[in-house]
Amino acid sequence: MNAQLAAHDTRLLRSGVALFAAMIEAVDRAQHEVLLETYIFDFAGSGADVGHALVRAAQRAVRVCVVVDGVGTGALPPEWAQRFAEAGVQCRVYSPLAGVGFWLPSRWRRLHRKLCVIDNQVAFCGGINILDDFIDPNVPGGLQLPRLDYAVSLRGPLVDKVHDAMMQLWSRIEAVRELRSQDIAGALDALRAAEQDLTLPTRGTVQLVLRDNVRHRTQIERAYRKAIGAAHSDVVVASAYFFPGLRLRRALTMAARRGVRVRLLLQGKYEYFVPYRASRQLYGKLLAAGVEIYEYHASVLHAKVAVVDGHWATVGSSNLDPFSLLLAREANVVVRDTTFAQDLQASLSEAIYTGATRVDPLGFAHRPWWQQLVDWGASLVLRFGVFLTGKRY
């Protein structure tokens, strides 16, 4: 085994039931600090179990810092805001929206990453929100089968980098709070902490890959393109929201044309109409190049993962769509390890063969005209949204 990999303990976690159990166990053992970032923190079902674990940690004098997104979560439920405050849990809302804020493209830059670090010893990274596997706001009565999603637990040197990334964001949020309260000295201290250089390793068997709007604008997309471009035999990608830019689409089609088996696992039971229909507008050229597309119908697909040649894998929060690749703060972990990659590939293959339907190229090409029109219209809406951001995609 590679010595660097031996220094890391990486474990694949499928769906919230596995993540929350591991996270709660680690939080209950915490002695010094718990950091948590999430897009959605829903306090129903198993989400409440995570909330109670954070409260227990704070009550025994562990420093607990939580950041939730201003759109994904918004304001905490009053009872939980009070519970957190009384226990000493420090909770901040990233870029809360007020008034017409949502209509300003500059406010579309959300905190979408899902990270947790406990005592600088163990970290969690993935696509799983603090949201019960069976709860979906778009499905009255809940899901019949758990949402398909993944995370990874980490021990080893990379945990320090995850911690540094989270503390940098926390310091920036604190600087804004201090400025608003006119505490100039406190704001300057927080800004100095936030401006410390965050240098992430670009090589190694286990890497943290971030996306933000300053220093790490394209790192996640480039990691995908590099891995797919070097593929020899097999590529499997699962992305809940799929509307990649031209260069990434070209990497997929070129891989398929040189004989690599390329499989995409995408939403079949969709959450949002426009992104789903827009993604289907891209199917034609991908299918014509030999890419296999599978739509997952067993439950809601929320995964953002990939495996290349059975030894390169990524697990994280970044979809292959404009929101993730152009606007949001995202975090992925890349693992170069055959055992880890093949575990993930086996899980994806099971999902494909037991819960997904393959898109037939001929049938898709001859789908009804009105479906083609809807797909084209949804694609225009999405592209217009990208245009409003002023970014190239």
Backbone torsions as a table, in degrees:
resi	resn	phi	psi	omega
1	MET	NA	140.3	176.4
2	ASN	-55.8	135.7	-176.7
3	ALA	-62.3	-36.2	179.6
4	GLN	-67.3	-40.1	178.1
5	LEU	-65.8	-37.8	179.4
6	ALA	-60.7	-27.8	179.0
7	ALA	-74.6	-14.2	179.1
8	HIS	-112.3	142.6	171.7
9	ASP	-113.4	108.2	-179.4
10	THR	-112.2	134.4	-178.5
11	ARG	-134.4	128.8	178.6
12	LEU	-80.0	133.5	179.3
13	LEU	-122.0	124.2	-179.4
14	ARG	-102.6	118.5	175.4
15	SER	69.9	167.6	-173.4
16	GLY	-62.7	-31.9	-177.1
17	VAL	-58.9	-38.8	178.6
18	ALA	-77.3	-43.8	-178.9
19	LEU	-63.0	-48.7	-174.5
20	PHE	-65.6	-36.5	177.7
21	ALA	-62.0	-46.0	180.0
22	ALA	-67.7	-40.2	-178.4
23	MET	-67.0	-45.3	-179.4
24	ILE	-63.8	-40.7	177.3
25	GLU	-59.4	-43.5	-179.9
26	ALA	-68.4	-41.0	179.4
27	VAL	-64.7	-39.4	179.5
28	ASP	-66.6	-20.4	177.3
29	ARG	-95.2	-5.4	-175.1
30	ALA	-60.5	140.6	178.8
31	GLN	-116.0	-23.7	-172.7
32	HIS	-126.3	-48.6	-169.2
33	GLU	-155.4	140.6	171.7
34	VAL	-130.1	123.6	174.8
35	LEU	-114.9	134.6	-179.2
36	LEU	-140.4	131.8	171.2
37	GLU	-125.4	136.8	177.7
38	THR	-154.6	149.0	175.9
39	TYR	-73.8	-48.4	178.9
40	ILE	-117.0	130.0	168.6
41	PHE	-122.8	102.7	179.9
42	ASP	-106.0	126.2	-170.8
43	PHE	-94.6	21.2	174.5
44	ALA	-97.9	156.0	175.6
45	GLY	56.5	-133.7	-176.5
46	SER	-69.7	-17.8	174.2
47	GLY	-62.1	-35.5	177.3
48	ALA	-65.6	-33.3	178.5
49	ASP	-61.4	-40.1	177.0
50	VAL	-65.4	-43.3	178.5
51	GLY	-58.9	-43.7	179.2
52	HIS	-64.7	-36.7	178.2
53	ALA	-63.5	-40.0	177.4
54	LEU	-63.9	-41.0	178.0
55	VAL	-62.6	-45.7	179.6
56	ARG	-59.3	-41.1	-179.9
57	ALA	-63.9	-46.2	-179.7
58	ALA	-63.0	-35.9	-179.1
59	GLN	-66.5	-22.5	176.4
60	ARG	-100.9	24.5	171.0
61	ALA	75.4	19.1	170.5
62	VAL	-78.6	137.0	175.8
63	ARG	-73.6	120.2	-178.1
64	VAL	-121.2	118.8	-179.2
65	CYS	-121.9	122.7	-177.2
66	VAL	-122.9	133.9	173.4
67	VAL	-122.9	125.8	176.3
68	VAL	-119.5	156.9	-178.7
69	ASP	-81.5	146.3	-177.8
70	GLY	-71.8	-16.8	175.2
71	VAL	-101.9	-49.2	-177.7
72	GLY	-61.2	-38.1	-179.4
73	THR	-114.6	-47.2	-174.7
74	GLY	72.8	-146.9	179.1
75	ALA	-74.0	143.5	176.9
76	LEU	-68.9	151.8	171.4
77	PRO	-55.5	139.5	-174.6
78	PRO	-52.8	-40.2	-178.0
79	GLU	-66.6	-34.2	179.0
80	TRP	-79.3	-33.9	174.6
81	ALA	-60.3	-42.2	178.2
82	GLN	-67.5	-43.1	-179.8
83	ARG	-60.7	-45.1	177.9
84	PHE	-62.5	-46.0	-177.3
85	ALA	-62.5	-43.2	-178.6
86	GLU	-67.0	-33.4	-179.1
87	ALA	-81.7	-21.8	-177.2
88	GLY	100.3	11.9	174.3
89	VAL	-71.5	123.8	177.2
90	GLN	-89.5	115.5	-177.3
91	CYS	-121.4	129.8	179.4
92	ARG	-123.0	146.2	177.1
93	VAL	-103.9	121.4	-178.9
94	TYR	-77.4	121.2	174.3
95	SER	48.5	61.2	178.3
96	PRO	-62.8	145.2	-179.1
97	LEU	-96.0	143.0	175.7
98	ALA	-144.1	147.9	177.5
99	GLY	61.3	-123.7	-177.4
100	VAL	-96.0	18.8	-174.5
101	GLY	-52.7	-39.8	-175.9
102	PHE	-66.2	-22.3	-178.0
103	TRP	-86.7	-0.7	177.2
104	LEU	-97.1	117.8	-178.6
105	PRO	-54.7	-29.7	179.5
106	SER	-65.2	-19.4	180.0
107	ARG	-94.8	5.1	177.1
108	TRP	-81.6	-2.9	-179.4
109	ARG	-81.4	98.1	-171.5
110	ARG	-103.7	164.9	171.8
111	LEU	-89.4	102.9	-175.6
112	HIS	-108.5	-7.1	-176.9
113	ARG	-77.2	153.0	-179.7
114	LYS	-123.7	102.4	-174.6
115	LEU	-133.2	150.4	174.3
116	CYS	-150.7	135.7	175.3
117	VAL	-131.7	132.1	179.8
118	ILE	-119.9	119.8	175.6
119	ASP	54.8	23.6	-178.4
120	ASN	56.9	22.7	-178.2
121	GLN	-112.2	-36.3	-177.9
122	VAL	-135.3	140.6	178.7
123	ALA	-129.0	153.1	175.1
124	PHE	-126.9	137.0	179.3
125	CYS	-143.4	138.5	177.8
126	GLY	175.1	-156.9	-178.9
127	GLY	-108.1	3.0	-170.7
128	ILE	-88.7	118.3	172.0
129	ASN	-73.2	166.5	171.2
130	ILE	-79.6	81.7	-172.3
131	LEU	-151.7	127.6	-179.2
132	ASP	-55.2	139.8	-176.7
133	ASP	-57.5	-26.0	-173.6
134	PHE	-104.9	0.4	-179.3
135	ILE	-100.0	129.0	175.2
136	ASP	-142.5	121.1	-177.8
137	PRO	-60.9	-19.4	-179.5
138	ASN	-92.1	-2.1	-177.4
139	VAL	-124.0	98.9	178.1
140	PRO	-58.1	131.7	-179.4
141	GLY	88.1	-8.8	175.7
142	GLY	89.3	176.0	-178.5
143	LEU	-86.7	147.7	177.5
144	GLN	-80.5	-32.2	177.2
145	LEU	-123.9	153.5	-176.3
146	PRO	-64.5	147.3	174.1
147	ARG	-57.2	140.9	179.2
148	LEU	-91.4	115.0	-177.9
149	ASP	-157.4	166.8	-174.9
150	TYR	-140.6	155.3	169.9
151	ALA	-145.6	171.0	177.0
152	VAL	-132.8	138.7	171.7
153	SER	-99.5	142.9	-174.1
154	LEU	-130.1	138.1	166.1
155	ARG	-132.2	140.7	-179.9
156	GLY	130.6	-170.2	-173.8
157	PRO	-57.4	-30.6	-176.5
158	LEU	-66.8	-21.6	179.5
159	VAL	-57.8	-36.8	178.2
160	ASP	-59.5	-40.1	-179.5
161	LYS	-68.2	-39.7	176.7
162	VAL	-62.7	-44.4	178.6
163	HIS	-59.8	-44.9	-179.5
164	ASP	-62.0	-41.9	179.7
165	ALA	-63.1	-41.2	-179.4
166	MET	-69.9	-40.5	180.0
167	MET	-68.4	-32.2	176.8
168	GLN	-62.6	-45.6	178.1
169	LEU	-65.3	-42.8	179.4
170	TRP	-58.5	-43.0	-179.1
171	SER	-64.1	-37.6	178.4
172	ARG	-66.5	-41.5	178.2
173	ILE	-64.0	-41.5	179.3
174	GLU	-65.6	-36.0	178.4
175	ALA	-61.4	-42.5	178.3
176	VAL	-63.5	-42.2	179.4
177	ARG	-63.0	-42.4	-179.2
178	GLU	-66.0	-39.2	178.0
179	LEU	-63.5	-41.3	179.9
180	ARG	-65.9	-29.8	177.9
181	SER	-90.8	6.1	177.9
182	GLN	63.8	27.1	173.8
183	ASP	-93.5	84.9	-173.5
184	ILE	-64.5	-42.7	-179.0
185	ALA	-62.4	-44.1	178.6
186	GLY	-64.2	-38.6	179.2
187	ALA	-65.1	-40.7	179.2
188	LEU	-64.9	-40.0	177.5
189	ASP	-61.9	-44.6	-179.5
190	ALA	-65.2	-39.4	179.3
191	LEU	-65.9	-38.7	177.8
192	ARG	-62.3	-40.3	177.7
193	ALA	-66.2	-37.4	-177.9
194	ALA	-71.3	-28.1	-175.6
195	GLU	-87.8	1.6	175.3
196	GLN	-61.6	136.0	-175.1
197	ASP	-64.7	127.5	176.7
198	LEU	-103.0	99.3	-179.2
199	THR	-98.7	118.2	-179.6
200	LEU	-103.6	137.5	178.2
201	PRO	-63.9	137.1	179.9
202	THR	-98.6	-3.7	176.6
203	ARG	-134.2	161.3	178.9
204	GLY	132.5	166.2	-177.4
205	THR	-78.5	-24.7	176.9
206	VAL	-132.9	123.1	-176.8
207	GLN	-130.9	147.0	167.2
208	LEU	-96.4	125.7	179.9
209	VAL	-120.0	120.0	-176.3
210	LEU	-107.8	159.5	168.1
211	ARG	-132.7	127.6	173.3
212	ASP	-143.1	-169.2	-176.8
213	ASN	-107.0	19.9	-179.6
214	VAL	-124.9	-78.9	-173.0
215	ARG	-98.6	-18.3	-172.4
216	HIS	-127.3	59.2	-173.4
217	ARG	-74.3	-35.8	-170.8
218	THR	-126.1	10.2	-172.3
219	GLN	-61.7	-40.8	-177.4
220	ILE	-68.2	-46.3	178.4
221	GLU	-61.4	-40.7	179.9
222	ARG	-64.9	-36.5	177.6
223	ALA	-62.7	-42.1	176.3
224	TYR	-62.0	-49.5	-175.6
225	ARG	-63.1	-40.2	-179.5
226	LYS	-64.8	-44.9	-178.8
227	ALA	-66.6	-44.8	-179.7
228	ILE	-66.9	-38.1	179.5
229	GLY	-64.6	-25.5	-179.8
230	ALA	-98.0	2.5	-175.9
231	ALA	-64.5	142.6	179.3
232	HIS	-110.9	-31.2	-171.5
233	SER	-133.9	-39.7	-167.7
234	ASP	-152.8	134.3	174.0
235	VAL	-132.4	128.0	174.1
236	VAL	-126.4	124.3	-179.8
237	VAL	-126.2	131.3	171.0
238	ALA	-117.6	123.9	-178.9
239	SER	-142.4	120.4	-177.9
240	ALA	-61.8	-42.1	177.8
241	TYR	-119.1	124.1	-169.3
242	PHE	-129.8	104.5	172.8
243	PHE	-153.6	64.1	-175.5
244	PRO	-69.6	158.4	176.3
245	GLY	-72.3	176.2	-173.4
246	LEU	-59.6	-43.1	-175.3
247	ARG	-65.4	-38.2	178.8
248	LEU	-72.8	-37.9	175.4
249	ARG	-62.8	-39.5	179.3
250	ARG	-64.6	-38.8	178.0
251	ALA	-60.8	-40.3	179.5
252	LEU	-67.4	-46.2	-177.6
253	THR	-69.1	-37.8	178.8
254	MET	-65.9	-37.8	177.1
255	ALA	-62.0	-45.7	-179.7
256	ALA	-62.4	-38.9	-177.4
257	ARG	-71.6	-22.3	177.3
258	ARG	-94.4	14.1	172.1
259	GLY	98.2	3.6	176.0
260	VAL	-77.1	135.7	174.4
261	ARG	-78.7	116.6	-177.4
262	VAL	-114.5	120.4	179.0
263	ARG	-120.5	132.8	175.5
264	LEU	-114.3	127.2	174.0
265	LEU	-107.0	113.1	-173.7
266	LEU	-125.3	171.5	-178.5
267	GLN	-67.1	134.3	169.1
268	GLY	-110.4	-41.2	171.7
269	LYS	-92.3	90.8	-168.4
270	TYR	-81.0	156.6	176.2
271	GLU	-93.8	-39.8	-176.4
272	TYR	-130.7	130.1	-169.7
273	PHE	-63.0	-51.7	-173.3
274	VAL	-62.4	-49.9	178.7
275	PRO	-59.9	-37.3	-179.5
276	TYR	-65.6	-48.2	-178.4
277	ARG	-69.1	-33.9	178.4
278	ALA	-65.4	-39.0	179.9
279	SER	-63.3	-33.9	-179.7
280	ARG	-67.8	-22.7	176.1
281	GLN	-64.3	-21.5	-179.4
282	LEU	-89.9	-11.6	-172.3
283	TYR	-60.7	-39.9	-169.7
284	GLY	-54.0	-53.8	-177.5
285	LYS	-68.2	-34.1	177.6
286	LEU	-65.5	-46.3	179.3
287	LEU	-63.3	-40.2	-179.8
288	ALA	-63.2	-28.4	179.4
289	ALA	-82.4	-8.6	179.9
290	GLY	103.9	5.3	176.5
291	VAL	-71.1	133.6	176.1
292	GLU	-90.2	128.1	-179.7
293	ILE	-117.6	128.9	179.0
294	TYR	-122.1	133.9	176.9
295	GLU	-105.8	127.3	-174.3
296	TYR	-86.6	120.6	-176.3
297	HIS	-114.8	-12.8	-174.7
298	ALA	-62.2	-37.3	177.4
299	SER	-158.2	-161.8	177.6
300	VAL	-83.9	128.6	174.0
301	LEU	-88.4	122.4	177.7
302	HIS	-124.8	5.7	-174.3
303	ALA	-71.6	151.5	173.3
304	LYS	-137.9	80.5	-172.4
305	VAL	-141.1	164.8	176.3
306	ALA	-157.1	153.5	174.3
307	VAL	-134.7	134.6	178.6
308	VAL	-125.4	124.4	175.3
309	ASP	55.0	24.2	174.8
310	GLY	68.2	11.9	177.6
311	HIS	-139.7	-11.3	176.1
312	TRP	-113.3	129.4	-179.3
313	ALA	-141.0	150.0	172.2
314	THR	-134.5	140.6	177.4
315	VAL	-134.1	131.0	-179.7
316	GLY	-176.3	-159.3	-174.8
317	SER	-101.5	-9.1	-170.9
318	SER	-87.8	117.2	168.2
319	ASN	-75.1	170.0	174.7
320	LEU	-100.1	68.5	-178.3
321	ASP	-147.1	168.5	-176.0
322	PRO	-61.7	-35.8	-179.6
323	PHE	-58.1	-47.8	-177.9
324	SER	-76.1	-41.8	-171.0
325	LEU	-87.9	-11.6	-179.5
326	LEU	-119.9	-26.3	-166.1
327	LEU	-123.3	-44.6	-165.9
328	ALA	-85.4	159.1	166.0
329	ARG	-80.3	122.3	-176.7
330	GLU	-129.8	160.7	177.0
331	ALA	-145.6	125.9	174.5
332	ASN	-124.4	154.9	169.8
333	VAL	-113.3	132.9	174.5
334	VAL	-105.8	129.2	-179.9
335	VAL	-123.5	123.8	174.2
336	ARG	-103.9	88.8	-177.0
337	ASP	-158.4	128.8	-175.1
338	THR	-63.7	-43.7	-177.6
339	THR	-62.6	-49.1	-179.8
340	PHE	-62.5	-47.9	-176.9
341	ALA	-62.7	-40.3	-178.7
342	GLN	-73.0	-29.7	173.1
343	ASP	-62.8	-45.4	178.8
344	LEU	-65.8	-42.2	-180.0
345	GLN	-63.4	-39.1	178.4
346	ALA	-63.6	-40.5	178.9
347	SER	-65.5	-42.0	178.3
348	LEU	-66.7	-40.5	178.7
349	SER	-62.6	-40.1	176.9
350	GLU	-61.6	-43.8	179.0
351	ALA	-62.6	-39.4	179.9
352	ILE	-64.7	-46.5	-172.0
353	TYR	-83.4	-19.9	-179.0
354	THR	-108.9	-17.4	-174.2
355	GLY	-133.4	6.7	-175.2
356	ALA	-128.1	160.2	177.1
357	THR	-118.5	130.5	179.2
358	ARG	-75.6	136.5	177.1
359	VAL	-79.0	119.8	-179.1
360	ASP	-78.5	121.3	-177.0
361	PRO	-56.9	-43.4	-177.9
362	LEU	-68.3	-45.5	179.0
363	GLY	-62.5	-39.2	-179.8
364	PHE	-66.2	-41.3	-179.2
365	ALA	-63.1	-27.5	-177.7
366	HIS	-108.5	24.6	177.1
367	ARG	-65.6	159.1	-176.1
368	PRO	-55.2	149.4	-176.3
369	TRP	-59.7	-35.4	-176.8
370	TRP	-69.0	-31.1	175.1
371	GLN	-67.4	-40.6	177.3
372	GLN	-61.8	-39.1	179.5
373	LEU	-66.3	-42.8	178.8
374	VAL	-62.4	-44.4	179.5
375	ASP	-61.6	-43.4	179.7
376	TRP	-63.4	-43.5	179.5
377	GLY	-64.3	-42.0	178.5
378	ALA	-63.9	-38.7	177.6
379	SER	-62.3	-40.7	178.0
380	LEU	-63.2	-41.2	178.8
381	VAL	-60.4	-45.7	-178.9
382	LEU	-65.5	-42.6	179.7
383	ARG	-66.1	-33.6	177.3
384	PHE	-66.8	-38.0	175.5
385	GLY	-60.6	-41.8	176.8
386	VAL	-62.8	-41.5	179.1
387	PHE	-58.7	-40.0	-179.0
388	LEU	-64.8	-26.2	179.4
389	THR	-73.9	-17.6	-177.8
390	GLY	77.7	12.3	-178.0
391	LYS	-105.3	152.1	174.8
392	ARG	-88.0	141.4	-178.2
393	TYR	-143.0	NA	NA
